[in-house]
Amino acid sequence: MFQRKRDFIFIFLPLILFMFIFDELQAQTQPVLSFRNRGAQYQIGREGELLIKVNIWGFVRMPGQYLVPSDTDLISLISYAGGPIEGAQTKKVRLVRVTMINPAGKALKSAQKIYNYNIKQFLETGDMSLNPQLMPSDTIVISGSTVHLVSKALEFASKIGFFIQLWYWWKISQRY
């Protein structure tokens, strides 16, 4: 009985932990996007400028929803969010835009369009086509790079290996 408890602690508990952390890593790199249409919601700022709500997710210092002036561009929003953090993939920043369409007099339907922007190239060249102006309810997603994901997986694997090694040495010590 006691042997099974120890086996559970040293074998199954790290396995369960591995599955939980792997799911978390996967959720961070592939966020699920869902939208519901709440209609246009505008606010006026102190200076009399029109404010819009936009979202930024992923590898930035302060992800969340921001109320920004209507002339805010992609780089400005990333700056408001504290900039990209280590491991951010700046070559493929996604902008998810939900628009309302009216196909030939039918009822309004929402359509989701995803744009990819290379902000690293923008910073190197200053090409303004890589820095779009944001619209209400836009969502910016900055994913982690593949190198970041691999390094996190290797870090986790080394921790699991440490526990397996402890268990192995404990099993050997029980023989003598």
Backbone as CSV, one residue per row, in Angstrom:
resi,resn,N_x,N_y,N_z,CA_x,CA_y,CA_z,C_x,C_y,C_z
1,MET,0.829,-1.194,0.000,0.000,0.000,0.000,0.872,1.256,0.000
2,PHE,1.857,1.316,0.898,2.723,2.485,0.986,3.539,2.643,-0.283
3,GLN,3.931,1.524,-0.892,4.692,1.554,-2.142,3.876,2.237,-3.234
4,ARG,2.575,1.966,-3.324,1.728,2.559,-4.353,1.582,4.067,-4.149
5,LYS,1.519,4.498,-2.921,1.419,5.939,-2.660,2.688,6.647,-3.124
6,ARG,3.833,6.050,-2.833,5.083,6.660,-3.271,5.171,6.673,-4.787
7,ASP,4.756,5.576,-5.430,4.765,5.537,-6.890,3.843,6.606,-7.452
8,PHE,2.707,6.799,-6.830,1.781,7.840,-7.282,2.432,9.219,-7.168
9,ILE,3.090,9.471,-6.067,3.702,10.781,-5.849,4.826,11.034,-6.838
10,PHE,5.658,10.034,-7.093,6.819,10.243,-7.936,6.578,10.009,-9.424
11,ILE,5.492,9.337,-9.782,5.242,9.078,-11.200,4.026,9.859,-11.706
12,PHE,2.886,9.652,-11.066,1.658,10.218,-11.597,1.495,11.699,-11.298
13,LEU,1.925,12.152,-10.157,1.803,13.564,-9.831,2.601,14.442,-10.798
14,PRO,3.876,14.120,-11.103,4.580,14.925,-12.112,3.927,14.840,-13.489
15,LEU,3.350,13.689,-13.832,2.674,13.547,-15.110,1.458,14.458,-15.187
16,ILE,0.679,14.504,-14.121,-0.491,15.382,-14.072,-0.044,16.835,-14.149
17,LEU,1.011,17.175,-13.444,1.559,18.517,-13.474,2.022,18.871,-14.887
18,PHE,2.678,17.940,-15.561,3.132,18.160,-16.935,1.947,18.456,-17.853
19,MET,0.868,17.677,-17.745,-0.288,17.901,-18.603,-0.909,19.270,-18.339
20,PHE,-0.995,19.682,-17.090,-1.564,20.984,-16.742,-0.722,22.113,-17.324
21,ILE,0.594,22.058,-17.151,1.467,23.124,-17.640,1.482,23.140,-19.165
22,PHE,1.461,21.976,-19.803,1.431,21.925,-21.261,0.164,22.583,-21.789
23,ASP,-0.987,22.333,-21.149,-2.234,22.979,-21.553,-2.142,24.489,-21.401
24,GLU,-1.506,24.954,-20.324,-1.341,26.391,-20.107,-0.457,27.002,-21.191
25,LEU,0.649,26.330,-21.539,1.526,26.834,-22.595,0.794,26.906,-23.928
26,GLN,-0.001,25.887,-24.208,-0.741,25.857,-25.453,-1.780,26.967,-25.484
27,ALA,-2.425,27.225,-24.355,-3.427,28.289,-24.289,-2.787,29.655,-24.479
28,GLN,-1.557,29.839,-23.999,-0.883,31.121,-24.149,-0.494,31.391,-25.592
29,THR,-0.132,30.364,-26.321,0.355,30.576,-27.681,-0.751,30.506,-28.717
30,GLN,-1.887,29.935,-28.394,-2.990,29.859,-29.325,-4.269,30.318,-28.644
31,PRO,-4.408,31.621,-28.429,-5.602,32.091,-27.741,-6.858,31.854,-28.569
32,VAL,-7.932,31.532,-27.896,-9.216,31.322,-28.534,-9.924,32.665,-28.591
33,LEU,-10.384,33.045,-29.775,-11.037,34.327,-29.947,-12.533,34.125,-30.088
34,SER,-13.302,34.820,-29.305,-14.745,34.794,-29.459,-15.265,36.211,-29.277
35,PHE,-16.249,36.555,-30.066,-16.762,37.911,-30.040,-18.277,37.881,-29.961
36,ARG,-18.809,38.901,-29.360,-20.245,39.113,-29.431,-20.443,40.581,-29.733
37,ASN,-21.404,40.854,-30.557,-21.618,42.219,-30.985,-22.384,42.986,-29.913
38,ARG,-21.758,44.014,-29.382,-22.412,44.853,-28.382,-22.757,46.214,-28.969
39,GLY,-22.613,46.358,-30.273,-22.881,47.641,-30.897,-21.740,48.610,-30.652
40,ALA,-21.816,49.740,-31.281,-20.767,50.748,-31.119,-20.888,51.391,-29.742
41,GLN,-19.783,51.460,-29.048,-19.742,52.090,-27.734,-18.614,53.108,-27.748
42,TYR,-18.985,54.378,-27.707,-18.004,55.442,-27.786,-18.020,56.270,-26.512
43,GLN,-16.878,56.857,-26.201,-16.769,57.778,-25.077,-15.931,58.960,-25.516
44,ILE,-16.140,60.079,-24.839,-15.385,61.288,-25.142,-14.380,61.508,-24.018
45,GLY,-13.115,61.789,-24.393,-12.059,62.004,-23.418,-12.058,63.425,-22.869
46,ARG,-11.146,63.725,-21.975,-11.041,65.049,-21.341,-10.765,66.156,-22.348
47,GLU,-9.993,65.829,-23.357,-9.619,66.818,-24.372,-10.672,66.927,-25.473
48,GLY,-11.793,66.219,-25.321,-12.846,66.251,-26.323,-12.649,65.268,-27.456
49,GLU,-11.615,64.406,-27.359,-11.358,63.426,-28.424,-12.251,62.199,-28.219
50,LEU,-12.558,61.566,-29.327,-13.352,60.339,-29.310,-12.477,59.189,-28.824
51,LEU,-12.975,58.424,-27.866,-12.228,57.277,-27.341,-12.883,55.989,-27.809
52,ILE,-12.064,54.988,-28.093,-12.558,53.679,-28.514,-11.958,52.603,-27.618
53,LYS,-12.671,51.477,-27.498,-12.154,50.339,-26.732,-11.458,49.382,-27.689
54,VAL,-10.245,49.007,-27.307,-9.471,48.019,-28.062,-8.847,47.043,-27.059
55,ASN,-8.511,45.878,-27.537,-7.947,44.831,-26.685,-6.549,44.476,-27.167
56,ILE,-5.702,44.111,-26.219,-4.382,43.597,-26.591,-4.095,42.398,-25.688
57,TRP,-3.746,41.277,-26.309,-3.505,40.029,-25.591,-2.120,39.512,-25.916
58,GLY,-1.640,38.661,-25.042,-0.410,37.930,-25.329,0.822,38.495,-24.663
59,PHE,1.898,38.511,-25.402,3.224,38.782,-24.871,3.533,40.284,-24.829
60,VAL,2.752,41.016,-24.016,3.026,42.416,-23.710,3.034,42.553,-22.191
61,ARG,3.613,43.620,-21.689,3.728,43.799,-20.237,2.380,43.903,-19.532
62,MET,1.420,44.597,-20.131,0.121,44.796,-19.486,-1.012,44.521,-20.475
63,PRO,-1.332,43.239,-20.730,-2.426,42.944,-21.653,-3.770,43.369,-21.044
64,GLY,-4.742,43.603,-21.892,-6.068,43.955,-21.401,-6.826,44.801,-22.395
65,GLN,-7.890,45.413,-21.884,-8.709,46.289,-22.708,-8.330,47.735,-22.408
66,TYR,-8.166,48.526,-23.464,-7.752,49.916,-23.329,-8.775,50.835,-23.973
67,LEU,-8.969,51.975,-23.364,-9.791,53.041,-23.908,-8.819,54.078,-24.446
68,VAL,-8.720,54.176,-25.769,-7.684,54.995,-26.406,-8.321,55.984,-27.384
69,PRO,-7.610,57.063,-27.729,-8.127,57.995,-28.740,-8.370,57.269,-30.068
70,SER,-9.352,57.754,-30.822,-9.756,57.062,-32.051,-8.672,57.066,-33.129
71,ASP,-7.674,57.918,-33.025,-6.605,57.932,-34.026,-5.386,57.109,-33.600
72,THR,-5.564,56.217,-32.631,-4.468,55.384,-32.137,-4.086,54.331,-33.174
73,ASP,-2.783,54.137,-33.333,-2.307,53.110,-34.261,-1.781,51.905,-33.474
74,LEU,-1.394,50.875,-34.213,-0.956,49.610,-33.620,0.241,49.787,-32.690
75,ILE,1.254,50.502,-33.137,2.466,50.687,-32.331,2.141,51.452,-31.048
76,SER,1.259,52.448,-31.141,0.882,53.216,-29.944,0.195,52.317,-28.923
77,LEU,-0.707,51.443,-29.384,-1.388,50.546,-28.443,-0.393,49.607,-27.779
78,ILE,0.527,49.064,-28.547,1.540,48.179,-27.957,2.360,48.949,-26.927
79,SER,2.630,50.214,-27.212,3.363,51.054,-26.259,2.536,51.312,-25.004
80,TYR,1.229,51.586,-25.164,0.356,51.770,-23.996,0.387,50.530,-23.105
81,ALA,0.486,49.358,-23.735,0.490,48.089,-22.998,1.867,47.747,-22.443
82,GLY,2.824,48.664,-22.527,4.143,48.442,-21.944,5.147,47.820,-22.878
83,GLY,4.770,47.586,-24.117,5.687,47.017,-25.098,5.732,45.497,-25.032
84,PRO,6.329,44.882,-26.046,6.427,43.418,-26.067,7.404,42.923,-25.004
85,ILE,7.125,41.755,-24.462,8.020,41.153,-23.479,8.935,40.155,-24.177
86,GLU,9.899,39.656,-23.420,10.834,38.677,-23.975,10.067,37.458,-24.479
87,GLY,10.422,37.016,-25.645,9.767,35.850,-26.237,8.599,36.218,-27.138
88,ALA,8.311,37.515,-27.307,7.208,37.937,-28.173,7.608,37.777,-29.633
89,GLN,6.665,37.338,-30.429,6.897,37.193,-31.869,6.464,38.501,-32.530
90,THR,7.416,39.364,-32.826,7.101,40.681,-33.373,7.022,40.688,-34.897
91,LYS,7.314,39.562,-35.517,7.233,39.494,-36.977,5.831,39.149,-37.453
92,LYS,4.975,38.685,-36.546,3.621,38.305,-36.942,2.642,38.678,-35.828
93,VAL,2.296,39.959,-35.786,1.321,40.461,-34.818,-0.044,40.427,-35.501
94,ARG,-1.015,39.778,-34.837,-2.346,39.636,-35.436,-3.272,40.751,-34.972
95,LEU,-4.010,41.299,-35.910,-5.065,42.258,-35.616,-6.374,41.597,-36.028
96,VAL,-7.265,41.384,-35.062,-8.557,40.767,-35.340,-9.585,41.889,-35.352
97,ARG,-10.262,42.026,-36.478,-11.234,43.109,-36.641,-12.587,42.492,-36.964
98,VAL,-13.593,42.879,-36.193,-14.954,42.421,-36.432,-15.707,43.577,-37.080
99,THR,-16.261,43.318,-38.251,-17.021,44.342,-38.953,-18.428,43.837,-39.211
100,MET,-19.324,44.767,-39.387,-20.713,44.422,-39.694,-20.915,44.572,-41.199
101,ILE,-21.493,43.555,-41.821,-21.753,43.609,-43.253,-23.246,43.473,-43.502
102,ASN,-23.695,44.054,-44.590,-25.096,44.011,-44.973,-25.172,43.486,-46.405
103,PRO,-25.226,42.144,-46.564,-25.205,41.579,-47.922,-26.541,41.768,-48.647
104,ALA,-26.568,42.661,-49.596,-27.713,42.874,-50.497,-29.037,43.051,-49.761
105,GLY,-29.073,43.963,-48.811,-30.319,44.293,-48.128,-30.755,43.311,-47.056
106,LYS,-29.955,42.299,-46.779,-30.291,41.327,-45.740,-29.909,41.878,-44.379
107,ALA,-30.188,41.117,-43.335,-29.866,41.543,-41.971,-28.357,41.666,-41.791
108,LEU,-27.957,42.560,-40.893,-26.536,42.747,-40.617,-25.925,41.478,-40.043
109,LYS,-24.736,41.148,-40.513,-23.989,40.004,-39.997,-22.599,40.488,-39.628
110,SER,-22.022,39.851,-38.620,-20.659,40.231,-38.258,-19.683,39.343,-39.023
111,ALA,-18.614,39.962,-39.466,-17.563,39.240,-40.181,-16.240,39.514,-39.476
112,GLN,-15.472,38.482,-39.291,-14.181,38.603,-38.611,-13.076,38.538,-39.655
113,LYS,-12.195,39.493,-39.600,-11.057,39.525,-40.518,-9.786,39.583,-39.688
114,ILE,-8.798,38.783,-40.058,-7.526,38.755,-39.328,-6.432,39.273,-40.248
115,TYR,-5.694,40.266,-39.739,-4.572,40.852,-40.467,-3.294,40.529,-39.702
116,ASN,-2.216,40.333,-40.427,-0.909,40.104,-39.804,0.017,41.269,-40.148
117,TYR,0.721,41.755,-39.118,1.640,42.874,-39.298,3.001,42.519,-38.724
118,ASN,4.038,42.973,-39.395,5.413,42.747,-38.969,5.914,44.042,-38.321
119,ILE,5.764,44.147,-36.984,6.168,45.393,-36.332,7.690,45.515,-36.255
120,LYS,8.380,44.395,-36.312,9.845,44.465,-36.345,10.291,45.168,-37.623
121,GLN,9.670,44.816,-38.739,10.003,45.453,-40.011,9.609,46.932,-39.985
122,PHE,8.460,47.248,-39.358,8.066,48.652,-39.249,9.127,49.453,-38.501
123,LEU,9.624,48.900,-37.396,10.629,49.612,-36.602,11.938,49.794,-37.371
124,GLU,12.224,48.871,-38.292,13.449,48.973,-39.086,13.301,49.901,-40.291
125,THR,12.107,49.915,-40.893,11.929,50.660,-42.140,11.078,51.919,-41.993
126,GLY,10.186,51.961,-41.003,9.272,53.097,-40.865,8.130,53.062,-41.859
127,ASP,7.901,51.915,-42.503,6.828,51.756,-43.485,5.473,51.853,-42.774
128,MET,4.737,52.941,-43.009,3.479,53.194,-42.303,2.381,52.187,-42.652
129,SER,2.521,51.452,-43.745,1.515,50.433,-44.075,1.566,49.271,-43.086
130,LEU,2.646,49.185,-42.311,2.788,48.136,-41.296,2.320,48.603,-39.920
131,ASN,1.738,49.802,-39.847,1.275,50.371,-38.582,-0.137,50.936,-38.782
132,PRO,-1.156,50.054,-38.812,-2.512,50.506,-39.131,-3.164,51.280,-37.985
133,GLN,-4.114,52.109,-38.368,-4.929,52.797,-37.368,-5.956,51.800,-36.837
134,LEU,-6.202,51.846,-35.538,-7.125,50.897,-34.914,-8.563,51.385,-35.022
135,MET,-9.477,50.431,-34.958,-10.904,50.722,-34.993,-11.531,50.171,-33.720
136,PRO,-12.755,50.639,-33.365,-13.396,50.137,-32.147,-13.502,48.615,-32.150
137,SER,-13.244,48.011,-31.003,-13.331,46.560,-30.758,-12.247,45.749,-31.445
138,ASP,-11.215,46.384,-31.985,-10.087,45.627,-32.538,-9.395,44.865,-31.409
139,THR,-8.873,43.709,-31.742,-8.108,42.915,-30.791,-6.747,42.620,-31.409
140,ILE,-5.700,42.942,-30.657,-4.330,42.688,-31.082,-3.835,41.470,-30.303
141,VAL,-3.255,40.513,-31.012,-2.731,39.309,-30.374,-1.247,39.193,-30.723
142,ILE,-0.409,39.223,-29.677,1.030,39.043,-29.871,1.388,37.689,-29.267
143,SER,1.700,36.751,-30.130,2.003,35.378,-29.695,3.456,35.258,-29.269
144,GLY,3.741,34.138,-28.616,5.113,33.823,-28.253,5.831,33.200,-29.433
145,SER,7.110,33.417,-29.501,7.895,32.834,-30.587,8.064,31.337,-30.360
146,THR,8.414,30.644,-31.405,8.650,29.204,-31.318,9.814,28.911,-30.367
147,VAL,10.828,29.752,-30.409,11.985,29.578,-29.527,11.539,29.674,-28.070
148,HIS,10.652,30.605,-27.775,10.145,30.753,-26.407,9.381,29.496,-25.976
149,LEU,8.506,28.997,-26.842,7.726,27.800,-26.532,8.639,26.599,-26.295
150,VAL,9.637,26.424,-27.156,10.566,25.299,-27.016,11.368,25.431,-25.717
151,SER,11.817,26.647,-25.398,12.599,26.827,-24.170,11.749,26.535,-22.932
152,LYS,10.469,26.923,-22.957,9.577,26.619,-21.827,9.348,25.114,-21.706
153,ALA,9.178,24.441,-22.836,8.981,22.988,-22.813,10.228,22.278,-22.285
154,LEU,11.413,22.728,-22.715,12.658,22.123,-22.229,12.860,22.401,-20.739
155,GLU,12.503,23.596,-20.313,12.605,23.930,-18.890,11.714,23.007,-18.065
156,PHE,10.506,22.790,-18.549,9.589,21.899,-17.845,10.107,20.458,-17.859
157,ALA,10.617,20.014,-19.015,11.144,18.650,-19.122,12.310,18.439,-18.163
158,SER,13.157,19.454,-17.984,14.284,19.305,-17.056,13.783,19.181,-15.617
159,LYS,12.708,19.873,-15.291,12.136,19.748,-13.942,11.564,18.349,-13.724
160,ILE,10.880,17.828,-14.728,10.348,16.466,-14.634,11.503,15.473,-14.507
161,GLY,12.554,15.691,-15.304,13.726,14.815,-15.238,14.359,14.825,-13.857
162,PHE,14.379,15.971,-13.212,14.921,16.071,-11.862,14.129,15.187,-10.901
163,PHE,12.799,15.251,-10.987,11.974,14.428,-10.091,12.118,12.940,-10.404
164,ILE,12.232,12.601,-11.662,12.436,11.196,-12.030,13.782,10.712,-11.501
165,GLN,14.792,11.567,-11.601,16.108,11.197,-11.088,16.063,11.015,-9.574
166,LEU,15.378,11.869,-8.860,15.226,11.699,-7.415,14.540,10.375,-7.093
167,TRP,13.480,10.098,-7.819,12.748,8.850,-7.598,13.655,7.646,-7.873
168,TYR,14.432,7.729,-8.962,15.332,6.648,-9.319,16.367,6.415,-8.215
169,TRP,16.997,7.467,-7.713,17.993,7.324,-6.657,17.364,6.821,-5.368
170,TRP,16.133,7.238,-5.114,15.435,6.754,-3.924,15.169,5.254,-4.059
171,LYS,14.773,4.799,-5.262,14.516,3.369,-5.492,15.805,2.559,-5.302
172,ILE,16.942,3.084,-5.795,18.219,2.395,-5.647,18.607,2.327,-4.165
173,SER,18.374,3.415,-3.448,18.743,3.428,-2.031,17.890,2.451,-1.215
174,GLN,16.704,2.122,-1.674,15.848,1.175,-0.967,16.345,-0.258,-1.109
175,ARG,17.103,-0.546,-2.143,17.648,-1.886,-2.360,18.753,-2.219,-1.387
176,TYR,19.484,-1.215,-0.908,20.652,-1.466,-0.056,20.373,-1.181,1.382
